Amino acid sequence: DDMPVFRPGMPAPLPPGLDLSDLEKISNSEPPESLPV
């Protein structure tokens, strides 16, 4: 079971197609709930 387990305080696993730079730009401009699915 190599799946990362989400716990409070841990970073959520990145969705496919996103990298850290995209995540930083998005999180700086809008809340995570606005991430495209």
Kinemage of the C-alpha trace (Angstrom):
@kinemage 1
@onewidth
@group {chain A} dominant
@subgroup {mainchain}
@vectorlist {calphas} color= white
{ca asp a 1} P 0.000 0.000 0.000
{ca asp a 2} L 2.133 2.865 -1.303
{ca met a 3} L -0.762 5.303 -1.570
{ca pro a 4} L -0.095 8.472 0.459
{ca val a 5} L -2.513 8.817 3.357
{ca phe a 6} L -3.890 12.307 3.884
{ca arg a 7} L -3.536 13.511 7.455
{ca pro a 8} L -4.068 16.982 8.933
{ca gly a 9} L -0.907 19.000 8.410
{ca met a 10} L 0.306 16.843 5.534
{ca pro a 11} L 0.333 18.147 1.957
{ca ala a 12} L -2.362 16.611 -0.198
{ca pro a 13} L -1.160 14.437 -3.082
{ca leu a 14} L -0.928 16.415 -6.324
{ca pro a 15} L -3.631 15.653 -8.882
{ca pro a 16} L -2.354 14.328 -12.233
{ca gly a 17} L -1.317 17.138 -14.568
{ca leu a 18} L -0.315 19.527 -11.802
{ca asp a 19} L 3.196 20.179 -10.588
{ca leu a 20} L 4.451 22.173 -7.608
{ca ser a 21} L 4.895 25.398 -9.589
{ca asp a 22} L 1.318 25.196 -10.870
{ca leu a 23} L 0.034 24.450 -7.382
{ca glu a 24} L 1.893 27.441 -5.927
{ca lys a 25} L 0.564 29.798 -8.607
{ca ile a 26} L -2.982 28.534 -8.141
{ca ser a 27} L -2.877 28.606 -4.329
{ca asn a 28} L -1.550 32.176 -4.430
{ca ser a 29} L -4.434 33.341 -6.620
{ca glu a 30} L -7.458 31.307 -5.552
{ca pro a 31} L -8.582 28.793 -2.899
{ca pro a 32} L -7.955 25.060 -3.462
{ca glu a 33} L -11.678 24.467 -3.949
{ca ser a 34} L -11.384 26.319 -7.270
{ca leu a 35} L -8.915 23.812 -8.725
{ca pro a 36} L -10.088 22.441 -12.073
{ca val a 37} L -11.066 18.773 -11.915
